[in-house]
Amino acid sequence: MGSRKKEAQERQKAYFERGLEERLSFLSKKGIESPGIDKDTLVKKLRANIRAINVRLKAIADNEKRTEELAKIKAEKAALPPLPKDQQEGKGKKSKQAPEEGKEKKKKKEKEKGQDQEKKPEKEPEKEPEKEKGQTPEEEKKPEKKKEKKKEKKQEPEKEG
């Protein structure tokens, strides 16, 4: 698929180059010199398109080069004989030893954290009043006032009657 894309980009580049040549010849027949040609909008657009395609073609070439290098590396690795079992086991032991050391470090950190936590409980955090779900602090205050007013209204008619 990469080659098709490259071919398509090359065709587009050729198309824009032909258009640029035609535009330049048209402007030269009119008698416009290079400063005027550089200011022409169609010339600017065609040159910009050609530059953009050149950037894409360069990226495609870089990708092809990288894939070739990776294929060479892969072929070299496949050509090497496999390692003896002794060396393969040695690698496995090394990797197993590393996590054990890491676990010891973690244990030390946990012990240090435990000592820090013993010092921290001296300060007790202030408890906030219980909130109903989904209420903001402002909404929390308002319903309490309304409830108090409702209770007062209910109690007043009972006293009168």
N, C-alpha and C positions, 0 to 999 in steps of 0.2 A: 504494500500500500504506500510505503514511503516513496517508491520510485514514481508512482502515479502522481502523487502530490508534487514531487519535484518537477515532473514534466509539465504539469498544469501551471505551476508557477513560472516556468521558463516560457511557456506559450503566452501567458499574460504579459510577461516582461517584453517579449518581442512585439506584442500588440501595442503596448504603450510606447515603445521606442519608435515604431512606425508612425504612430500618431504624433509624437513629438517632432519627428523629422518633417512630416507634412506641415505641421503648424509653423515650424521654423522657416521652411521654404516659403510658405504663404506670407509670413511677416516680412521676410527679406524682399519678396517681390513688391510689397507695399512700400518698401524703402525705410522700414523701421530698423534702427541700429541696435546693438547689444544692450545698452541701458534700457531701452524701451522693451526689448524682448524679455529681459529678466523680470520686468514688471507685469508682463502679460499673465492673466489669471489662468488661462488654459495651459500655458507652458509650466507655470508653477505647479499646477495640479498633476500634470503628466510626470514631471520630475519627482514629485513627492511619491507618486505611485511606484515609480521605478525604484526609488530608494527603499520603500517599504518591502517590495518584492526581493530586493537584494538582501535585506535583513532576514527575511524568511528563508531564502536559499542558503544563507550562511548558517542559520540554525539547523536546517535539514542536513547540511554537510557535517556539522558538528555531531549531530545525533548518529549519523552513519559511521563516522570515525569512532565514536565511543562504542557502538555496538560491535564494530570490527575488533577493537581492543579487548572487549569483554569476551568475545568468541575465542580470541587467541589465548587469553588467560584460562578460560575454561578448558580448551584443548590441552594446554600444558598440564593442568591439574589432572586431567583424565589420563594423560600419558605417563605420569609418575606412578611407580609401583605403590601399592597400598602399604601402610606402615605395619611393622610386626606387632603382634598382640601385646608384647611387653611394653612397647612405647605407648600404645593406645590405653592400656590400663594405667600407666603412669600419669597420663593426662587426666584420667578420671579421678585418681586419688588427689591430685592437686586441687581440682575443682571442688572436691568434697571437703577438703581441709579448710578452704577459704571461708565457707559459710559458718563453720564452727567458731572460727575466730570472731566473726561478726556477731555471733550469738553472745559470746562472752562480753563483748563491748556493750551490747544492748542490756545485758544483765547489770552491768556497772551503772549504766545510765538510769535504769529502773531503780536501783538502790539509791542513787543520788536524788531522784525525784521523790522517793519515799521520805527521805530526810527533809526535803523542802516542804512537803505536804504536812509534815508534823509541825513545822513552824507556822504555817499559814492558818490553821484552824483557830488560832488565837483571836483573829478578827472574824466576827460573824457578819454575814451580809444582811442588810436591812430587808425585811420582808415587805413586799408590796401587797396592798389589799387585793383580794381575789377579784378577778375580772370575769365578766360574762364573755363567752366566745364571740369574736367579731366586733367587739366594742373598743372604741378609742378611749383614752382617758377623759375626754370631754363628754362623750356619750355616756360614760360610766356615771358621771356626776349628775347629769340631767335626769335620768330615770329615777334616781334616789329622791330628788326633790319632788318629782311628780308623784311618786308613791306616797311621800309624806303628806302632800297636799290632799291626795285622794283619801288617805286615812283620816285626816282632819275633817274633811267634808262629810265623810260617813259618820264620824263620831258626833258632829254637831246636830244633824237631824235627829239622832236618837235621843239626845239630851232634851231637845225641844218637844218631842212627841211623847 
